[in-house]
Amino acid sequence: MFRLSEYMKQLVAPTPVRKRRPGPVKPVVIWNLTRRCNLKCRHCYTVSADVNFPGELSHEQAMETLEDLGRFRIPALILSGGEPLDRFDFYDIATRARDLVPMLALSTNGTKIHGEAADRIAEVGFSYVGVSLDGIGATNDWFRGVEGAFADALRGVRECKKRGIKVGLRFCLTEGTQHHLPDLLKLCDDEGVDKFYLSHLVYAGRGDKNRGEDAERKRTRHAMDLLLERAWDGVQGGQPLDIVTGNNDADAGYFLGWVQHNFDDARAAHVREHLAAWGGNSSGLGVANIDNLGRVHPDTYWSDYTVGNVKTATFSELWTGADRMLELLRTRPRPLKGRCGACRLQDVCGGNTRIRALQLTGDPWAEDPACYLSDAEIGVEGGERLEVTPFRGKSHDPAHQFF
C-alpha cells in the first residue's frame, strides 16, 4: 500500500526517515474469514459467491489462530472475505482481535452495515472500516453484480459515520469505472469519508478472467494526476482526505517524478529517502494472507502459492520458517528481469506486483505488465523522452520458474 498523503506531507513538514529494525518484519495480516459473499464482483480475487464453502476454519481453529497472531505481535489485522460479516462467528473473532492487535480493520462491501450490525461493529471498536465502491449508482451495481448494491453500500458508510467510526472508500480502477473517480472523490467530501483507497486491478480470480478491463496506462496516469492534486490540496490546508493506493507500486515512482519536477532537489532527495525506507511492494515481507481454508500466502493474490496451513502449524511458525518463495520475496533487490530488472526505481517500487508477472508469463520475476512508467522514467537505456505531468495544483514555492 502506497500512502500518498503521508509522503506528500514530507514536502511541507519533513520528518526523519525511520530506520527498519533488525530481525524479521512482523506483517500486516489480511485474513479472509470466509469466501461467502452476497455480491458478484468482476474483480473478485477469491471468486466468492453466496453459498457455503466447505473446509473453512472451525470456530476453535479460528480462535487459536487469532491467539497466535496476538502472541506473534502483528501490527495490524484486516478482517476480509468474501464478505466477512457472513462468517458465523464474525463478532466473536472481531471482539477478541480488538484486544490482541494494535490496529484492527474491516474490509467489507458495506451492504449489510445497518441496524444491529452497525451497532455491533461500533461496539467492537474497529480502527477503520473500508467499504468498496466501484463507481456511482448503476456502474457500481453492474461491476458488483447486484442491483441496489451502491445504495446499500452508501447506507453502510453513513451508518458508520453516524456512530463515529473511521470509514474509507475503496475503488478499483478499470476502463469501465475510471470515469467515476472525480465523482467518488466528491462523494468522500460530501459524506465526510476519512480515507480514499484506489486499487489497481490485479490479475487474480475473476480479476484475471477480466484482465482485459484493466485501465489503459493513460487512464492510470490521469487518475494519479487527480490524486496528486487532491493530496497536495489536502496538505496545503484544503479539505482533508487520507489518500492511499494499492497493487501498483509504480505509483511511488510516479509521485517521485512529480516531486522532482515541482520541488527543489533537497526535498526530492528527502522524499526518495522515505520511499526507499518503505521499499515498495511488501508481499511476503510486510504483508501476509490467511485464506478462508487456513492456507497462508505471501499476500491475498497469491492463492496458487501456499506457505502452509494454520490447521496444522501456527502462522508464526510458517511465517518465520524456511520457505523459499518468502525468502526470495524478502530479498532486496529481488531477482527481477526485463524492465523491472533494469529499473532505477527498484528501491522505491520493490519490483511492483509479482503476481501479474506470474499470471501472464509463468515467471514471478518477469517485468510487471501493468507498470505505466516510460522507459525513460525508470532509467532504461534508450528509452523514449521523459514524460512529465505539469503541476496544476495550488501555487507553492519552487524549491518461468518460481526459484
CORKA-V532533 format. One record per residue. N is the residue number from 1. RES is the residue in three letters. SS is DSSP state (a for helix, b for strand, c for the rest). PSI is psi in whole degrees, -180 to 180 (NA if undefined). D_CENTER is the distance of its C-alpha to the mean C-alpha in Angstrom with 2 decimals. Layout:
# CORKA-V532533
((N | RES | SS | PSI | D_CENTER) (N | RES | SS | PSI | D_CENTER))
This chain:
# CORKA-V532533
((1 | MET | c | 130 | 4.68) (2 | PHE | b | 114 | 7.80) (3 | ARG | c | 81 | 9.75) (4 | LEU | a | -50 | 12.14) (5 | SER | a | -39 | 14.47) (6 | GLU | a | -43 | 15.01) (7 | TYR | a | -29 | 16.06) (8 | MET | a | -34 | 18.04) (9 | LYS | a | -24 | 20.01) (10 | GLN | c | -18 | 21.31) (11 | LEU | c | -22 | 23.44) (12 | VAL | c | -24 | 25.37) (13 | ALA | c | 73 | 25.21) (14 | PRO | c | 145 | 24.68) (15 | THR | c | 160 | 24.22) (16 | PRO | c | 149 | 24.98) (17 | VAL | c | 129 | 22.50) (18 | ARG | c | 130 | 21.45) (19 | LYS | c | 139 | 22.64) (20 | ARG | c | 133 | 20.91) (21 | ARG | c | 149 | 23.14) (22 | PRO | c | 157 | 25.03) (23 | GLY | c | 176 | 24.38) (24 | PRO | c | 142 | 21.46) (25 | VAL | c | 131 | 18.06) (26 | LYS | c | 123 | 17.21) (27 | PRO | c | 155 | 13.67) (28 | VAL | b | 127 | 11.18) (29 | VAL | b | 124 | 11.97) (30 | ILE | b | 117 | 10.21) (31 | TRP | b | 113 | 13.47) (32 | ASN | b | 95 | 14.23) (33 | LEU | c | -33 | 17.48) (34 | THR | c | 158 | 18.96) (35 | ARG | c | -8 | 18.75) (36 | ARG | b | 141 | 20.88) (37 | CYS | c | 145 | 19.69) (38 | ASN | c | -3 | 21.83) (39 | LEU | c | 173 | 19.93) (40 | LYS | c | 57 | 19.87) (41 | CYS | c | 140 | 16.80) (42 | ARG | c | -20 | 17.29) (43 | HIS | c | 13 | 13.80) (44 | CYS | c | 119 | 13.75) (45 | TYR | c | -15 | 12.79) (46 | THR | c | -2 | 15.11) (47 | VAL | c | 55 | 17.95) (48 | SER | c | 163 | 18.67) (49 | ALA | b | 167 | 21.92) (50 | ASP | c | 59 | 24.15) (51 | VAL | c | 164 | 26.15) (52 | ASN | c | 136 | 26.45) (53 | PHE | c | 128 | 25.19) (54 | PRO | c | 154 | 27.53) (55 | GLY | c | 2 | 26.73) (56 | GLU | c | 158 | 24.07) (57 | LEU | c | 139 | 24.46) (58 | SER | c | 170 | 27.47) (59 | HIS | a | -44 | 27.45) (60 | GLU | a | -43 | 29.08) (61 | GLN | a | -40 | 26.67) (62 | ALA | a | -43 | 23.64) (63 | MET | a | -36 | 25.41) (64 | GLU | a | -41 | 26.49) (65 | THR | a | -41 | 22.98) (66 | LEU | a | -43 | 21.93) (67 | GLU | a | -39 | 24.89) (68 | ASP | a | -42 | 24.01) (69 | LEU | a | -38 | 20.51) (70 | GLY | a | -44 | 22.39) (71 | ARG | a | -34 | 24.99) (72 | PHE | a | -14 | 22.51) (73 | ARG | c | 50 | 21.14) (74 | ILE | c | 149 | 17.42) (75 | PRO | c | -25 | 15.91) (76 | ALA | b | 149 | 13.53) (77 | LEU | b | 128 | 13.26) (78 | ILE | b | 117 | 11.02) (79 | LEU | b | 121 | 13.40) (80 | SER | b | -169 | 12.26) (81 | GLY | c | -143 | 14.35) (82 | GLY | c | -156 | 15.91) (83 | GLU | c | 109 | 16.79) (84 | PRO | a | -29 | 17.08) (85 | LEU | a | -14 | 20.03) (86 | ASP | a | -9 | 21.92) (87 | ARG | c | 132 | 22.21) (88 | PHE | c | -30 | 25.85) (89 | ASP | c | 31 | 25.39) (90 | PHE | a | -48 | 22.11) (91 | TYR | a | -30 | 23.79) (92 | ASP | a | -47 | 25.54) (93 | ILE | a | -48 | 22.38) (94 | ALA | a | -42 | 20.62) (95 | THR | a | -44 | 23.81) (96 | ARG | a | -39 | 24.35) (97 | ALA | a | -35 | 20.79) (98 | ARG | a | -31 | 21.30) (99 | ASP | a | -15 | 24.21) (100 | LEU | a | -24 | 22.57) (101 | VAL | c | 148 | 19.28) (102 | PRO | c | -37 | 18.84) (103 | MET | b | 122 | 15.64) (104 | LEU | b | 123 | 15.18) (105 | ALA | b | 156 | 12.63) (106 | LEU | b | 127 | 13.05) (107 | SER | b | 112 | 10.78) (108 | THR | b | 160 | 13.55) (109 | ASN | c | -7 | 15.06) (110 | GLY | c | -10 | 17.37) (111 | THR | c | -18 | 20.54) (112 | LYS | c | 6 | 22.20) (113 | ILE | c | 92 | 21.82) (114 | HIS | c | 161 | 25.40) (115 | GLY | a | -133 | 28.62) (116 | GLU | a | -37 | 28.76) (117 | ALA | a | -43 | 25.13) (118 | ALA | a | -41 | 24.08) (119 | ASP | a | -43 | 26.70) (120 | ARG | a | -36 | 25.58) (121 | ILE | a | -41 | 21.92) (122 | ALA | a | -39 | 23.40) (123 | GLU | a | -35 | 25.71) (124 | VAL | a | -41 | 23.04) (125 | GLY | c | 43 | 21.67) (126 | PHE | c | 142 | 17.90) (127 | SER | c | -28 | 16.33) (128 | TYR | b | 141 | 13.92) (129 | VAL | b | 119 | 13.70) (130 | GLY | b | 125 | 10.94) (131 | VAL | b | 131 | 12.83) (132 | SER | b | 130 | 11.94) (133 | LEU | c | 136 | 14.32) (134 | ASP | c | 60 | 14.83) (135 | GLY | c | 179 | 17.80) (136 | ILE | c | 136 | 20.90) (137 | GLY | c | -122 | 23.45) (138 | ALA | a | -31 | 24.60) (139 | THR | a | -46 | 21.82) (140 | ASN | a | -44 | 19.25) (141 | ASP | a | -38 | 21.87) (142 | TRP | a | -46 | 22.48) (143 | PHE | a | -34 | 18.88) (144 | ARG | a | -1 | 18.47) (145 | GLY | c | 9 | 21.96) (146 | VAL | c | 126 | 23.71) (147 | GLU | c | 136 | 25.95) (148 | GLY | c | -1 | 25.45) (149 | ALA | a | -36 | 21.76) (150 | PHE | a | -49 | 21.07) (151 | ALA | a | -41 | 23.90) (152 | ASP | a | -40 | 22.98) (153 | ALA | a | -41 | 19.34) (154 | LEU | a | -38 | 20.72) (155 | ARG | a | -42 | 23.28) (156 | GLY | a | -42 | 20.68) (157 | VAL | a | -47 | 19.14) (158 | ARG | a | -38 | 22.72) (159 | GLU | a | -37 | 23.72) (160 | CYS | a | -47 | 21.01) (161 | LYS | a | -38 | 22.14) (162 | LYS | a | -31 | 25.74) (163 | ARG | c | 11 | 25.17) (164 | GLY | c | 22 | 23.56) (165 | ILE | c | 132 | 20.08) (166 | LYS | c | 127 | 17.23) (167 | VAL | b | 149 | 15.21) (168 | GLY | b | 159 | 12.46) (169 | LEU | b | 140 | 11.97) (170 | ARG | b | 133 | 9.04) (171 | PHE | b | 128 | 10.31) (172 | CYS | b | 122 | 10.14) (173 | LEU | b | 119 | 12.39) (174 | THR | b | 172 | 15.38) (175 | GLU | c | -33 | 19.06) (176 | GLY | c | -10 | 19.97) (177 | THR | c | -14 | 17.72) (178 | GLN | a | -29 | 17.35) (179 | HIS | a | -10 | 20.59) (180 | HIS | a | -2 | 19.30) (181 | LEU | a | -48 | 16.90) (182 | PRO | a | -39 | 19.81) (183 | ASP | a | -36 | 20.82) (184 | LEU | a | -36 | 17.50) (185 | LEU | a | -39 | 17.58) (186 | LYS | a | -38 | 21.16) (187 | LEU | a | -39 | 20.33) (188 | CYS | a | -44 | 18.18) (189 | ASP | a | -46 | 21.34) (190 | ASP | a | -34 | 23.71) (191 | GLU | a | 1 | 22.12) (192 | GLY | c | 30 | 21.28) (193 | VAL | c | 141 | 17.54) (194 | ASP | c | -34 | 16.07) (195 | LYS | b | 147 | 12.51) (196 | PHE | b | 127 | 11.03) (197 | TYR | b | 116 | 7.46) (198 | LEU | b | 121 | 7.93) (199 | SER | b | 132 | 6.19) (200 | HIS | b | 152 | 8.60) (201 | LEU | c | 133 | 10.52) (202 | VAL | c | 138 | 10.49) (203 | TYR | c | 73 | 14.07) (204 | ALA | c | 145 | 14.07) (205 | GLY | c | -136 | 16.17) (206 | ARG | a | -20 | 17.26) (207 | GLY | a | -30 | 14.69) (208 | ASP | a | -43 | 17.00) (209 | LYS | a | -36 | 20.06) (210 | ASN | c | 30 | 19.05) (211 | ARG | a | -22 | 17.74) (212 | GLY | a | -13 | 20.64) (213 | GLU | a | 2 | 18.89) (214 | ASP | b | 147 | 16.28) (215 | ALA | c | 140 | 16.80) (216 | GLU | c | 156 | 19.57) (217 | ARG | a | -37 | 19.00) (218 | LYS | a | -32 | 21.09) (219 | ARG | a | -42 | 19.01) (220 | THR | a | -44 | 15.82) (221 | ARG | a | -40 | 17.91) (222 | HIS | a | -41 | 19.35) (223 | ALA | a | -43 | 16.08) (224 | MET | a | -36 | 15.21) (225 | ASP | a | -44 | 18.79) (226 | LEU | a | -43 | 18.44) (227 | LEU | a | -36 | 15.46) (228 | LEU | a | -45 | 17.41) (229 | GLU | a | -43 | 20.48) (230 | ARG | a | -40 | 19.00) (231 | ALA | a | -40 | 17.42) (232 | TRP | a | -43 | 20.79) (233 | ASP | a | -39 | 22.70) (234 | GLY | a | -45 | 20.90) (235 | VAL | a | -17 | 21.85) (236 | GLN | c | 2 | 25.29) (237 | GLY | c | 8 | 25.93) (238 | GLY | c | -168 | 24.78) (239 | GLN | c | 122 | 23.05) (240 | PRO | c | 138 | 20.21) (241 | LEU | c | 121 | 16.64) (242 | ASP | b | 116 | 13.67) (243 | ILE | b | 127 | 11.48) (244 | VAL | b | 157 | 8.02) (245 | THR | b | 164 | 6.30) (246 | GLY | b | 155 | 3.78) (247 | ASN | c | 14 | 5.80) (248 | ASN | c | 93 | 8.91) (249 | ASP | c | -3 | 10.03) (250 | ALA | a | -18 | 13.25) (251 | ASP | a | -38 | 12.06) (252 | ALA | a | -40 | 13.31) (253 | GLY | a | -38 | 16.50) (254 | TYR | a | -43 | 17.02) (255 | PHE | a | -44 | 16.80) (256 | LEU | a | -41 | 19.20) (257 | GLY | a | -39 | 21.55) (258 | TRP | a | -42 | 21.62) (259 | VAL | a | -45 | 22.53) (260 | GLN | a | -31 | 25.16) (261 | HIS | a | -29 | 26.69) (262 | ASN | a | -8 | 26.95) (263 | PHE | c | 169 | 27.66) (264 | ASP | c | 166 | 30.09) (265 | ASP | a | -36 | 29.71) (266 | ALA | a | -45 | 29.53) (267 | ARG | a | -36 | 26.51) (268 | ALA | a | -41 | 24.75) (269 | ALA | a | -38 | 25.60) (270 | HIS | a | -44 | 24.35) (271 | VAL | a | -42 | 20.90) (272 | ARG | a | -38 | 20.81) (273 | GLU | a | -45 | 21.80) (274 | HIS | a | -43 | 18.89) (275 | LEU | a | -39 | 16.40) (276 | ALA | a | -35 | 18.33) (277 | ALA | a | -36 | 18.29) (278 | TRP | a | -51 | 14.49) (279 | GLY | c | 4 | 14.86) (280 | GLY | c | -144 | 11.80) (281 | ASN | c | 131 | 10.18) (282 | SER | c | 18 | 10.52) (283 | SER | b | 130 | 10.82) (284 | GLY | c | -3 | 14.01) (285 | LEU | c | -72 | 14.37) (286 | GLY | c | -3 | 12.09) (287 | VAL | b | 138 | 9.91) (288 | ALA | b | 161 | 11.96) (289 | ASN | b | 138 | 12.34) (290 | ILE | b | 124 | 15.47) (291 | ASP | c | -179 | 16.21) (292 | ASN | c | -22 | 18.80) (293 | LEU | c | -1 | 21.63) (294 | GLY | c | 3 | 20.89) (295 | ARG | b | 141 | 19.85) (296 | VAL | b | 132 | 17.68) (297 | HIS | b | 160 | 15.33) (298 | PRO | c | -30 | 13.61) (299 | ASP | c | -175 | 10.21) (300 | THR | c | -20 | 9.75) (301 | TYR | c | -6 | 10.88) (302 | TRP | c | 49 | 13.90) (303 | SER | c | -23 | 16.09) (304 | ASP | c | -5 | 19.14) (305 | TYR | c | 121 | 19.14) (306 | THR | c | 128 | 20.05) (307 | VAL | c | -37 | 20.85) (308 | GLY | b | -170 | 22.97) (309 | ASN | b | 134 | 23.27) (310 | VAL | c | -7 | 23.45) (311 | LYS | c | -24 | 26.50) (312 | THR | c | -13 | 28.46) (313 | ALA | c | 156 | 26.92) (314 | THR | c | 155 | 24.89) (315 | PHE | a | -44 | 21.25) (316 | SER | a | -37 | 22.45) (317 | GLU | a | -44 | 25.05) (318 | LEU | a | -42 | 22.80) (319 | TRP | a | -25 | 20.22) (320 | THR | c | 8 | 23.12) (321 | GLY | c | -174 | 25.24) (322 | ALA | c | 63 | 26.28) (323 | ASP | c | 127 | 23.75) (324 | ARG | a | -42 | 24.16) (325 | MET | a | -42 | 20.75) (326 | LEU | a | -39 | 19.09) (327 | GLU | a | -44 | 21.80) (328 | LEU | a | -40 | 21.07) (329 | LEU | a | -29 | 17.31) (330 | ARG | c | -8 | 18.30) (331 | THR | c | 137 | 20.99) (332 | ARG | c | 121 | 20.91) (333 | PRO | c | 154 | 21.57) (334 | ARG | c | 161 | 20.39) (335 | PRO | c | 64 | 23.05) (336 | LEU | c | 156 | 21.70) (337 | LYS | c | 172 | 23.95) (338 | GLY | a | -145 | 24.71) (339 | ARG | a | -38 | 23.16) (340 | CYS | a | -38 | 20.42) (341 | GLY | a | -29 | 23.28) (342 | ALA | a | -3 | 25.22) (343 | CYS | c | 136 | 22.51) (344 | ARG | c | -3 | 23.45) (345 | LEU | c | 20 | 19.89) (346 | GLN | a | -37 | 18.96) (347 | ASP | a | -24 | 18.94) (348 | VAL | a | -37 | 16.37) (349 | CYS | a | -32 | 14.12) (350 | GLY | c | 13 | 14.83) (351 | GLY | c | 5 | 15.52) (352 | ASN | c | -155 | 12.25) (353 | THR | c | 103 | 11.01) (354 | ARG | a | -27 | 14.11) (355 | ILE | a | -30 | 13.88) (356 | ARG | a | -41 | 14.70) (357 | ALA | a | -43 | 17.69) (358 | LEU | a | -44 | 18.72) (359 | GLN | a | -35 | 18.71) (360 | LEU | a | -29 | 20.81) (361 | THR | a | -15 | 23.10) (362 | GLY | c | 1 | 23.18) (363 | ASP | c | 115 | 22.45) (364 | PRO | c | -9 | 19.10) (365 | TRP | c | 2 | 20.48) (366 | ALA | c | 170 | 21.39) (367 | GLU | c | 146 | 19.89) (368 | ASP | c | 119 | 16.61) (369 | PRO | c | -13 | 18.12) (370 | ALA | c | 6 | 15.41) (371 | CYS | c | 125 | 16.08) (372 | TYR | c | 8 | 17.69) (373 | LEU | c | 147 | 19.54) (374 | SER | c | 165 | 23.28) (375 | ASP | a | -41 | 25.33) (376 | ALA | a | -39 | 26.90) (377 | GLU | a | -30 | 23.71) (378 | ILE | a | 4 | 22.67) (379 | GLY | c | 23 | 26.31) (380 | VAL | c | 128 | 27.39) (381 | GLU | c | 134 | 31.19) (382 | GLY | c | 11 | 32.84) (383 | GLY | c | 169 | 29.78) (384 | GLU | c | 176 | 30.28) (385 | ARG | c | 141 | 30.72) (386 | LEU | c | 130 | 27.92) (387 | GLU | c | 122 | 26.05) (388 | VAL | c | 131 | 25.74) (389 | THR | c | 120 | 24.45) (390 | PRO | c | 145 | 27.10) (391 | PHE | c | 131 | 26.23) (392 | ARG | c | 12 | 26.75) (393 | GLY | c | -161 | 25.76) (394 | LYS | c | 155 | 28.19) (395 | SER | c | 150 | 30.67) (396 | HIS | c | 164 | 30.08) (397 | ASP | c | 148 | 32.28) (398 | PRO | c | -89 | 32.17) (399 | ALA | c | NA | 31.75) (400 | HIS | c | 14 | 26.15) (401 | GLN | c | 149 | 26.15) (402 | PHE | c | -42 | 23.46) (403 | PHE | c | NA | 25.66))
